[in-house]
């Protein structure tokens, strides 16, 4: 375990061919946030903004690193590289426990304090030796959404999964099906991440399954093309449409009635709080006694005022 009070000079870490890095410089401790997100996923801009704000406020250096294509094997190597650079702490997602547990545990064994954020579970965070977990339990969020949709009369759905290799994305779809009380079956499609392909696959599914009651998307990457698909086939505003996460187009669609609700996992908190927690832990030896659930919260047209103003930046 590192000493609680420690001041180091901020250093720049060279990015490898497969690493995309964003750095906010300050004086003091240095923390590295590693995500599984590809460069194409704009939802993570809120994570970057929150991390940078926390770094400025706490007077520490924060670095954001990710595999540009979202490849989890690359992410594992990024965690190894981050640990080798001797940071005061690593904040990382746990998108696939089997792939990432090794490098995370190795970082902990090397004396680097780790906080798990966004994906994974509190139990998995404990098993890899992390200090705590900050995020949204994905199955629980999907289940809550399914119960809500069931109350609104939904009996079948299409889950548009744009990141099917990530177990937590499948947990969202499974939780939704369980909340509805139906089998997931073939109602989850591998949509890929190309917007045109996502749109075409949504159109093809709904054409082949015209009695589908609802559509569930897992974030802006899949929601934005799905909005376009529903506008094209004339179902926008008629089919029940819910989504995880927020973004500019999602907020517009909620406001216009095309999307009924968005699940806000508050990514701002997922990036902001770990920086604050680690800084206070290293300086003063204080640590929250519990994990922090940042969501889920449902955003509807009735509560859009502040969300609309900050969507894509801090919401």
KOLPA-284476 format. One record per residue (C-alpha): residue in three letters; y, z, x. Coordinates in Angstrom, 2 decimals. Layout:
REM residues N
<atom rest="ALA" yy="Y" zz="Z" xx="X"/>
...
//
This chain:
REM residues 315
<atom rest="UNK" yy="0.00" zz="0.00" xx="0.00"/>
<atom rest="UNK" yy="3.39" zz="-0.88" xx="1.34"/>
<atom rest="UNK" yy="6.10" zz="1.70" xx="1.89"/>
<atom rest="UNK" yy="8.27" zz="2.29" xx="-1.11"/>
<atom rest="UNK" yy="11.53" zz="1.61" xx="0.76"/>
<atom rest="UNK" yy="11.58" zz="-1.53" xx="2.82"/>
<atom rest="UNK" yy="14.32" zz="-4.01" xx="3.71"/>
<atom rest="UNK" yy="13.41" zz="-7.31" xx="5.28"/>
<atom rest="UNK" yy="15.31" zz="-10.45" xx="6.16"/>
<atom rest="UNK" yy="14.86" zz="-13.22" xx="3.65"/>
<atom rest="UNK" yy="12.79" zz="-16.05" xx="5.06"/>
<atom rest="UNK" yy="12.23" zz="-19.59" xx="3.91"/>
<atom rest="UNK" yy="8.61" zz="-20.56" xx="3.47"/>
<atom rest="UNK" yy="7.72" zz="-24.20" xx="4.16"/>
<atom rest="UNK" yy="6.21" zz="-25.92" xx="1.15"/>
<atom rest="UNK" yy="2.97" zz="-27.83" xx="1.68"/>
<atom rest="UNK" yy="2.34" zz="-31.31" xx="0.29"/>
<atom rest="UNK" yy="1.02" zz="-29.91" xx="-2.97"/>
<atom rest="UNK" yy="3.52" zz="-27.08" xx="-3.49"/>
<atom rest="UNK" yy="6.72" zz="-27.29" xx="-5.49"/>
<atom rest="UNK" yy="9.08" zz="-24.40" xx="-4.67"/>
<atom rest="UNK" yy="12.34" zz="-23.08" xx="-6.11"/>
<atom rest="UNK" yy="14.10" zz="-20.35" xx="-4.12"/>
<atom rest="UNK" yy="16.92" zz="-18.01" xx="-5.10"/>
<atom rest="UNK" yy="18.27" zz="-16.19" xx="-2.04"/>
<atom rest="UNK" yy="19.52" zz="-12.63" xx="-1.87"/>
<atom rest="UNK" yy="19.26" zz="-9.72" xx="0.55"/>
<atom rest="UNK" yy="16.44" zz="-7.19" xx="0.42"/>
<atom rest="UNK" yy="12.84" zz="-7.39" xx="-0.67"/>
<atom rest="UNK" yy="11.13" zz="-10.75" xx="-1.15"/>
<atom rest="UNK" yy="8.91" zz="-11.62" xx="-4.10"/>
<atom rest="UNK" yy="6.97" zz="-14.81" xx="-4.78"/>
<atom rest="UNK" yy="6.17" zz="-15.96" xx="-8.31"/>
<atom rest="UNK" yy="3.24" zz="-18.39" xx="-8.51"/>
<atom rest="UNK" yy="2.56" zz="-20.22" xx="-11.77"/>
<atom rest="UNK" yy="-0.09" zz="-22.67" xx="-12.90"/>
<atom rest="UNK" yy="2.48" zz="-24.96" xx="-14.53"/>
<atom rest="UNK" yy="2.87" zz="-28.62" xx="-13.58"/>
<atom rest="UNK" yy="6.34" zz="-29.88" xx="-12.77"/>
<atom rest="UNK" yy="6.39" zz="-31.79" xx="-16.06"/>
<atom rest="UNK" yy="6.33" zz="-28.66" xx="-18.23"/>
<atom rest="UNK" yy="9.94" zz="-27.83" xx="-19.09"/>
<atom rest="UNK" yy="8.96" zz="-24.57" xx="-20.80"/>
<atom rest="UNK" yy="8.86" zz="-22.92" xx="-17.38"/>
<atom rest="UNK" yy="12.59" zz="-23.41" xx="-16.85"/>
<atom rest="UNK" yy="13.09" zz="-20.13" xx="-18.70"/>
<atom rest="UNK" yy="10.74" zz="-18.43" xx="-16.24"/>
<atom rest="UNK" yy="12.73" zz="-19.80" xx="-13.30"/>
<atom rest="UNK" yy="16.06" zz="-18.76" xx="-14.83"/>
<atom rest="UNK" yy="14.87" zz="-15.24" xx="-15.61"/>
<atom rest="UNK" yy="13.38" zz="-14.80" xx="-12.15"/>
<atom rest="UNK" yy="16.60" zz="-15.94" xx="-10.49"/>
<atom rest="UNK" yy="18.72" zz="-13.65" xx="-12.67"/>
<atom rest="UNK" yy="16.54" zz="-10.64" xx="-11.86"/>
<atom rest="UNK" yy="16.71" zz="-11.48" xx="-8.17"/>
<atom rest="UNK" yy="20.51" zz="-11.62" xx="-8.26"/>
<atom rest="UNK" yy="20.81" zz="-8.39" xx="-10.23"/>
<atom rest="UNK" yy="18.35" zz="-6.45" xx="-8.05"/>
<atom rest="UNK" yy="19.56" zz="-7.87" xx="-4.73"/>
<atom rest="UNK" yy="16.20" zz="-9.34" xx="-3.71"/>
<atom rest="UNK" yy="14.93" zz="-12.76" xx="-2.69"/>
<atom rest="UNK" yy="12.68" zz="-14.53" xx="-5.21"/>
<atom rest="UNK" yy="10.68" zz="-17.71" xx="-4.76"/>
<atom rest="UNK" yy="8.97" zz="-19.84" xx="-7.39"/>
<atom rest="UNK" yy="5.92" zz="-21.91" xx="-6.42"/>
<atom rest="UNK" yy="3.58" zz="-24.06" xx="-8.48"/>
<atom rest="UNK" yy="1.08" zz="-26.90" xx="-8.12"/>
<atom rest="UNK" yy="3.02" zz="-30.01" xx="-9.21"/>
<atom rest="UNK" yy="0.09" zz="-31.42" xx="-11.22"/>
<atom rest="UNK" yy="-1.12" zz="-28.05" xx="-12.54"/>
<atom rest="UNK" yy="-4.31" zz="-28.17" xx="-10.47"/>
<atom rest="UNK" yy="-5.75" zz="-24.66" xx="-10.35"/>
<atom rest="UNK" yy="-7.52" zz="-25.16" xx="-7.03"/>
<atom rest="UNK" yy="-4.12" zz="-26.00" xx="-5.55"/>
<atom rest="UNK" yy="-2.72" zz="-22.89" xx="-7.20"/>
<atom rest="UNK" yy="-5.37" zz="-20.76" xx="-5.53"/>
<atom rest="UNK" yy="-4.31" zz="-22.11" xx="-2.14"/>
<atom rest="UNK" yy="-0.66" zz="-21.46" xx="-2.99"/>
<atom rest="UNK" yy="-1.48" zz="-17.80" xx="-3.67"/>
<atom rest="UNK" yy="-3.25" zz="-17.62" xx="-0.31"/>
<atom rest="UNK" yy="-0.24" zz="-19.14" xx="1.43"/>
<atom rest="UNK" yy="2.13" zz="-16.80" xx="-0.38"/>
<atom rest="UNK" yy="0.11" zz="-13.77" xx="0.71"/>
<atom rest="UNK" yy="-0.01" zz="-15.01" xx="4.30"/>
<atom rest="UNK" yy="3.80" zz="-15.11" xx="4.35"/>
<atom rest="UNK" yy="3.84" zz="-11.29" xx="3.95"/>
<atom rest="UNK" yy="6.04" zz="-10.91" xx="0.86"/>
<atom rest="UNK" yy="6.76" zz="-7.51" xx="-0.63"/>
<atom rest="UNK" yy="5.04" zz="-8.62" xx="-3.81"/>
<atom rest="UNK" yy="3.44" zz="-11.52" xx="-5.66"/>
<atom rest="UNK" yy="3.92" zz="-12.21" xx="-9.37"/>
<atom rest="UNK" yy="1.31" zz="-14.65" xx="-10.61"/>
<atom rest="UNK" yy="-0.30" zz="-16.08" xx="-13.67"/>
<atom rest="UNK" yy="-4.07" zz="-15.71" xx="-14.09"/>
<atom rest="UNK" yy="-4.76" zz="-19.00" xx="-15.81"/>
<atom rest="UNK" yy="-8.45" zz="-19.05" xx="-14.83"/>
<atom rest="UNK" yy="-10.02" zz="-15.78" xx="-13.76"/>
<atom rest="UNK" yy="-12.95" zz="-17.34" xx="-11.93"/>
<atom rest="UNK" yy="-10.76" zz="-19.67" xx="-9.86"/>
<atom rest="UNK" yy="-7.93" zz="-17.26" xx="-9.05"/>
<atom rest="UNK" yy="-9.51" zz="-13.82" xx="-8.77"/>
<atom rest="UNK" yy="-10.55" zz="-14.35" xx="-5.14"/>
<atom rest="UNK" yy="-7.15" zz="-15.14" xx="-3.63"/>
<atom rest="UNK" yy="-5.44" zz="-12.50" xx="-5.80"/>
<atom rest="UNK" yy="-7.89" zz="-9.79" xx="-4.73"/>
<atom rest="UNK" yy="-7.49" zz="-10.89" xx="-1.11"/>
<atom rest="UNK" yy="-3.71" zz="-10.51" xx="-1.40"/>
<atom rest="UNK" yy="-4.13" zz="-7.01" xx="-2.83"/>
<atom rest="UNK" yy="-6.59" zz="-6.09" xx="-0.07"/>
<atom rest="UNK" yy="-4.02" zz="-7.30" xx="2.48"/>
<atom rest="UNK" yy="-1.49" zz="-4.80" xx="1.10"/>
<atom rest="UNK" yy="0.55" zz="-7.09" xx="-1.14"/>
<atom rest="UNK" yy="1.50" zz="-5.59" xx="-4.50"/>
<atom rest="UNK" yy="0.67" zz="-7.95" xx="-7.39"/>
<atom rest="UNK" yy="1.77" zz="-8.15" xx="-11.02"/>
<atom rest="UNK" yy="-0.02" zz="-10.54" xx="-13.40"/>
<atom rest="UNK" yy="2.22" zz="-12.32" xx="-15.90"/>
<atom rest="UNK" yy="1.95" zz="-14.85" xx="-18.72"/>
<atom rest="UNK" yy="-1.80" zz="-15.56" xx="-18.70"/>
<atom rest="UNK" yy="-4.98" zz="-13.62" xx="-18.17"/>
<atom rest="UNK" yy="-5.52" zz="-10.23" xx="-19.77"/>
<atom rest="UNK" yy="-4.68" zz="-6.60" xx="-18.96"/>
<atom rest="UNK" yy="-8.37" zz="-5.97" xx="-18.21"/>
<atom rest="UNK" yy="-8.49" zz="-8.91" xx="-15.80"/>
<atom rest="UNK" yy="-5.28" zz="-7.73" xx="-14.14"/>
<atom rest="UNK" yy="-6.86" zz="-4.34" xx="-13.52"/>
<atom rest="UNK" yy="-10.05" zz="-5.92" xx="-12.19"/>
<atom rest="UNK" yy="-8.19" zz="-7.92" xx="-9.52"/>
<atom rest="UNK" yy="-6.24" zz="-4.83" xx="-8.45"/>
<atom rest="UNK" yy="-2.84" zz="-5.75" xx="-9.90"/>
<atom rest="UNK" yy="-0.29" zz="-3.07" xx="-10.66"/>
<atom rest="UNK" yy="0.13" zz="-4.19" xx="-14.28"/>
<atom rest="UNK" yy="0.20" zz="-7.08" xx="-16.73"/>
<atom rest="UNK" yy="3.26" zz="-8.53" xx="-18.48"/>
<atom rest="UNK" yy="2.53" zz="-11.17" xx="-21.10"/>
<atom rest="UNK" yy="1.22" zz="-12.15" xx="-24.50"/>
<atom rest="UNK" yy="-2.47" zz="-11.64" xx="-25.34"/>
<atom rest="UNK" yy="-3.23" zz="-15.23" xx="-26.26"/>
<atom rest="UNK" yy="-6.19" zz="-14.74" xx="-28.56"/>
<atom rest="UNK" yy="-4.33" zz="-12.03" xx="-30.48"/>
<atom rest="UNK" yy="-1.30" zz="-14.31" xx="-30.85"/>
<atom rest="UNK" yy="-3.47" zz="-17.14" xx="-32.15"/>
<atom rest="UNK" yy="-5.23" zz="-14.78" xx="-34.54"/>
<atom rest="UNK" yy="-1.93" zz="-13.47" xx="-35.91"/>
<atom rest="UNK" yy="-0.78" zz="-17.07" xx="-36.43"/>
<atom rest="UNK" yy="-4.04" zz="-17.88" xx="-38.20"/>
<atom rest="UNK" yy="-3.65" zz="-14.93" xx="-40.57"/>
<atom rest="UNK" yy="-0.11" zz="-16.07" xx="-41.34"/>
<atom rest="UNK" yy="-1.24" zz="-19.63" xx="-42.01"/>
<atom rest="UNK" yy="-4.15" zz="-18.42" xx="-44.15"/>
<atom rest="UNK" yy="-1.69" zz="-16.51" xx="-46.30"/>
<atom rest="UNK" yy="0.23" zz="-19.77" xx="-46.72"/>
<atom rest="UNK" yy="-2.88" zz="-21.53" xx="-48.00"/>
<atom rest="UNK" yy="-4.05" zz="-23.36" xx="-44.86"/>
<atom rest="UNK" yy="-7.79" zz="-24.07" xx="-44.68"/>
<atom rest="UNK" yy="-8.09" zz="-26.70" xx="-41.94"/>
<atom rest="UNK" yy="-6.03" zz="-27.69" xx="-38.92"/>
<atom rest="UNK" yy="-5.59" zz="-29.74" xx="-35.78"/>
<atom rest="UNK" yy="-4.99" zz="-27.83" xx="-32.54"/>
<atom rest="UNK" yy="-3.22" zz="-30.10" xx="-30.03"/>
<atom rest="UNK" yy="-4.27" zz="-28.66" xx="-26.67"/>
<atom rest="UNK" yy="-2.31" zz="-30.20" xx="-23.81"/>
<atom rest="UNK" yy="-3.83" zz="-27.96" xx="-21.12"/>
<atom rest="UNK" yy="-7.46" zz="-27.67" xx="-22.11"/>
<atom rest="UNK" yy="-8.65" zz="-26.68" xx="-18.63"/>
<atom rest="UNK" yy="-6.80" zz="-23.37" xx="-18.99"/>
<atom rest="UNK" yy="-8.97" zz="-20.83" xx="-20.84"/>
<atom rest="UNK" yy="-5.96" zz="-19.06" xx="-22.39"/>
<atom rest="UNK" yy="-4.94" zz="-22.27" xx="-24.19"/>
<atom rest="UNK" yy="-8.36" zz="-22.43" xx="-25.80"/>
<atom rest="UNK" yy="-8.02" zz="-18.76" xx="-26.80"/>
<atom rest="UNK" yy="-4.91" zz="-19.70" xx="-28.80"/>
<atom rest="UNK" yy="-6.84" zz="-22.32" xx="-30.77"/>
<atom rest="UNK" yy="-9.88" zz="-20.09" xx="-31.24"/>
<atom rest="UNK" yy="-7.76" zz="-17.16" xx="-32.39"/>
<atom rest="UNK" yy="-6.03" zz="-19.38" xx="-34.94"/>
<atom rest="UNK" yy="-9.38" zz="-20.57" xx="-36.32"/>
<atom rest="UNK" yy="-10.69" zz="-17.00" xx="-36.50"/>
<atom rest="UNK" yy="-7.52" zz="-15.87" xx="-38.27"/>
<atom rest="UNK" yy="-8.12" zz="-18.59" xx="-40.85"/>
<atom rest="UNK" yy="-11.75" zz="-17.53" xx="-41.09"/>
<atom rest="UNK" yy="-13.15" zz="-20.96" xx="-40.21"/>
<atom rest="UNK" yy="-15.02" zz="-22.54" xx="-37.30"/>
<atom rest="UNK" yy="-12.93" zz="-24.20" xx="-34.61"/>
<atom rest="UNK" yy="-15.44" zz="-27.04" xx="-34.28"/>
<atom rest="UNK" yy="-13.81" zz="-30.36" xx="-33.42"/>
<atom rest="UNK" yy="-10.38" zz="-29.32" xx="-34.70"/>
<atom rest="UNK" yy="-9.15" zz="-28.81" xx="-31.12"/>
<atom rest="UNK" yy="-8.42" zz="-32.01" xx="-29.20"/>
<atom rest="UNK" yy="-7.83" zz="-32.56" xx="-25.50"/>
<atom rest="UNK" yy="-4.39" zz="-34.14" xx="-25.78"/>
<atom rest="UNK" yy="-3.62" zz="-34.52" xx="-22.08"/>
<atom rest="UNK" yy="-0.04" zz="-34.19" xx="-20.83"/>
<atom rest="UNK" yy="1.33" zz="-37.70" xx="-21.17"/>
<atom rest="UNK" yy="3.74" zz="-37.71" xx="-24.15"/>
<atom rest="UNK" yy="2.75" zz="-41.18" xx="-25.36"/>
<atom rest="UNK" yy="-0.94" zz="-40.31" xx="-25.17"/>
<atom rest="UNK" yy="-0.42" zz="-37.03" xx="-27.02"/>
<atom rest="UNK" yy="1.41" zz="-38.84" xx="-29.79"/>
<atom rest="UNK" yy="-1.33" zz="-41.47" xx="-30.09"/>
<atom rest="UNK" yy="-4.13" zz="-38.88" xx="-30.16"/>
<atom rest="UNK" yy="-2.38" zz="-36.89" xx="-32.90"/>
<atom rest="UNK" yy="-1.90" zz="-40.05" xx="-34.95"/>
<atom rest="UNK" yy="-5.55" zz="-41.04" xx="-34.45"/>
<atom rest="UNK" yy="-6.87" zz="-37.62" xx="-35.47"/>
<atom rest="UNK" yy="-4.75" zz="-37.39" xx="-38.60"/>
<atom rest="UNK" yy="-5.66" zz="-40.95" xx="-39.56"/>
<atom rest="UNK" yy="-9.36" zz="-40.10" xx="-39.24"/>
<atom rest="UNK" yy="-8.92" zz="-36.70" xx="-40.94"/>
<atom rest="UNK" yy="-6.28" zz="-37.26" xx="-43.65"/>
<atom rest="UNK" yy="-7.09" zz="-34.01" xx="-45.47"/>
<atom rest="UNK" yy="-6.01" zz="-31.83" xx="-42.50"/>
<atom rest="UNK" yy="-3.84" zz="-29.00" xx="-43.82"/>
<atom rest="UNK" yy="-1.98" zz="-28.00" xx="-40.66"/>
<atom rest="UNK" yy="-1.09" zz="-28.84" xx="-37.09"/>
<atom rest="UNK" yy="-0.89" zz="-26.25" xx="-34.30"/>
<atom rest="UNK" yy="0.66" zz="-27.16" xx="-30.95"/>
<atom rest="UNK" yy="0.68" zz="-25.00" xx="-27.83"/>
<atom rest="UNK" yy="4.18" zz="-25.55" xx="-26.48"/>
<atom rest="UNK" yy="6.90" zz="-28.19" xx="-26.00"/>
<atom rest="UNK" yy="4.58" zz="-30.47" xx="-24.00"/>
<atom rest="UNK" yy="2.42" zz="-31.04" xx="-27.07"/>
<atom rest="UNK" yy="4.94" zz="-30.14" xx="-29.80"/>
<atom rest="UNK" yy="7.59" zz="-32.72" xx="-28.92"/>
<atom rest="UNK" yy="5.25" zz="-35.77" xx="-29.09"/>
<atom rest="UNK" yy="3.62" zz="-34.33" xx="-32.21"/>
<atom rest="UNK" yy="7.01" zz="-34.23" xx="-33.93"/>
<atom rest="UNK" yy="7.39" zz="-37.93" xx="-33.14"/>
<atom rest="UNK" yy="3.87" zz="-38.65" xx="-34.43"/>
<atom rest="UNK" yy="4.57" zz="-36.95" xx="-37.75"/>
<atom rest="UNK" yy="7.84" zz="-38.80" xx="-38.11"/>
<atom rest="UNK" yy="6.00" zz="-42.06" xx="-37.53"/>
<atom rest="UNK" yy="3.20" zz="-41.47" xx="-40.05"/>
<atom rest="UNK" yy="5.50" zz="-39.94" xx="-42.68"/>
<atom rest="UNK" yy="3.98" zz="-36.45" xx="-42.57"/>
<atom rest="UNK" yy="6.99" zz="-34.68" xx="-41.01"/>
<atom rest="UNK" yy="8.06" zz="-31.87" xx="-43.30"/>
<atom rest="UNK" yy="4.99" zz="-32.28" xx="-45.51"/>
<atom rest="UNK" yy="2.14" zz="-31.04" xx="-43.30"/>
<atom rest="UNK" yy="2.09" zz="-27.37" xx="-42.29"/>
<atom rest="UNK" yy="3.20" zz="-27.28" xx="-38.63"/>
<atom rest="UNK" yy="3.26" zz="-24.22" xx="-36.36"/>
<atom rest="UNK" yy="3.64" zz="-24.04" xx="-32.61"/>
<atom rest="UNK" yy="3.45" zz="-21.70" xx="-29.69"/>
<atom rest="UNK" yy="6.59" zz="-21.27" xx="-27.61"/>
<atom rest="UNK" yy="10.11" zz="-22.56" xx="-28.02"/>
<atom rest="UNK" yy="12.18" zz="-25.45" xx="-26.69"/>
<atom rest="UNK" yy="15.12" zz="-27.59" xx="-27.70"/>
<atom rest="UNK" yy="13.18" zz="-30.04" xx="-29.88"/>
<atom rest="UNK" yy="11.06" zz="-27.26" xx="-31.37"/>
<atom rest="UNK" yy="14.17" zz="-25.34" xx="-32.42"/>
<atom rest="UNK" yy="15.62" zz="-28.49" xx="-34.02"/>
<atom rest="UNK" yy="12.36" zz="-29.05" xx="-35.90"/>
<atom rest="UNK" yy="12.28" zz="-25.44" xx="-37.13"/>
<atom rest="UNK" yy="15.86" zz="-25.81" xx="-38.33"/>
<atom rest="UNK" yy="15.08" zz="-29.05" xx="-40.17"/>
<atom rest="UNK" yy="11.90" zz="-27.71" xx="-41.76"/>
<atom rest="UNK" yy="9.45" zz="-29.91" xx="-39.85"/>
<atom rest="UNK" yy="8.04" zz="-26.87" xx="-37.99"/>
<atom rest="UNK" yy="7.44" zz="-23.77" xx="-40.08"/>
<atom rest="UNK" yy="7.46" zz="-21.25" xx="-37.21"/>
<atom rest="UNK" yy="7.36" zz="-20.95" xx="-33.44"/>
<atom rest="UNK" yy="5.57" zz="-18.14" xx="-31.61"/>
<atom rest="UNK" yy="7.94" zz="-16.65" xx="-29.06"/>
<atom rest="UNK" yy="6.11" zz="-14.93" xx="-26.20"/>
<atom rest="UNK" yy="9.51" zz="-14.25" xx="-24.56"/>
<atom rest="UNK" yy="8.94" zz="-15.86" xx="-21.16"/>
<atom rest="UNK" yy="12.26" zz="-14.40" xx="-20.02"/>
<atom rest="UNK" yy="10.66" zz="-10.96" xx="-20.03"/>
<atom rest="UNK" yy="7.51" zz="-12.23" xx="-18.32"/>
<atom rest="UNK" yy="9.49" zz="-13.25" xx="-15.23"/>
<atom rest="UNK" yy="12.41" zz="-10.83" xx="-15.36"/>
<atom rest="UNK" yy="10.54" zz="-7.56" xx="-15.79"/>
<atom rest="UNK" yy="8.05" zz="-7.97" xx="-12.90"/>
<atom rest="UNK" yy="10.92" zz="-8.51" xx="-10.43"/>
<atom rest="UNK" yy="12.68" zz="-5.38" xx="-11.70"/>
<atom rest="UNK" yy="9.46" zz="-3.34" xx="-11.77"/>
<atom rest="UNK" yy="8.42" zz="-4.32" xx="-8.24"/>
<atom rest="UNK" yy="11.88" zz="-3.65" xx="-6.83"/>
<atom rest="UNK" yy="12.07" zz="-0.18" xx="-8.36"/>
<atom rest="UNK" yy="8.49" zz="0.54" xx="-7.29"/>
<atom rest="UNK" yy="9.19" zz="-0.33" xx="-3.67"/>
<atom rest="UNK" yy="12.54" zz="1.46" xx="-3.56"/>
<atom rest="UNK" yy="11.84" zz="4.56" xx="-5.63"/>
<atom rest="UNK" yy="8.08" zz="4.77" xx="-6.18"/>
<atom rest="UNK" yy="8.33" zz="4.49" xx="-9.98"/>
<atom rest="UNK" yy="6.01" zz="2.34" xx="-12.07"/>
<atom rest="UNK" yy="5.56" zz="1.98" xx="-15.87"/>
<atom rest="UNK" yy="2.41" zz="3.66" xx="-17.10"/>
<atom rest="UNK" yy="1.38" zz="0.81" xx="-19.39"/>
<atom rest="UNK" yy="1.10" zz="-2.95" xx="-19.45"/>
<atom rest="UNK" yy="3.86" zz="-4.79" xx="-21.32"/>
<atom rest="UNK" yy="3.15" zz="-7.14" xx="-24.23"/>
<atom rest="UNK" yy="6.02" zz="-9.63" xx="-24.35"/>
<atom rest="UNK" yy="4.82" zz="-11.22" xx="-27.63"/>
<atom rest="UNK" yy="3.97" zz="-12.54" xx="-30.10"/>
<atom rest="UNK" yy="7.02" zz="-12.83" xx="-32.27"/>
<atom rest="UNK" yy="7.49" zz="-15.46" xx="-34.98"/>
<atom rest="UNK" yy="10.73" zz="-17.44" xx="-34.99"/>
<atom rest="UNK" yy="11.59" zz="-19.10" xx="-38.31"/>
<atom rest="UNK" yy="14.62" zz="-20.92" xx="-39.64"/>
<atom rest="UNK" yy="16.07" zz="-17.58" xx="-40.81"/>
<atom rest="UNK" yy="16.44" zz="-16.22" xx="-37.26"/>
<atom rest="UNK" yy="17.60" zz="-19.15" xx="-35.19"/>
<atom rest="UNK" yy="21.22" zz="-18.34" xx="-34.35"/>
<atom rest="UNK" yy="20.82" zz="-16.83" xx="-30.86"/>
<atom rest="UNK" yy="17.54" zz="-18.62" xx="-30.19"/>
<atom rest="UNK" yy="19.16" zz="-22.00" xx="-30.85"/>
<atom rest="UNK" yy="21.96" zz="-21.24" xx="-28.42"/>
<atom rest="UNK" yy="19.62" zz="-20.15" xx="-25.62"/>
<atom rest="UNK" yy="16.53" zz="-22.34" xx="-26.21"/>
<atom rest="UNK" yy="15.21" zz="-23.87" xx="-23.01"/>
<atom rest="UNK" yy="17.37" zz="-21.59" xx="-20.87"/>
<atom rest="UNK" yy="16.55" zz="-17.96" xx="-21.67"/>
<atom rest="UNK" yy="14.47" zz="-18.34" xx="-24.90"/>
//
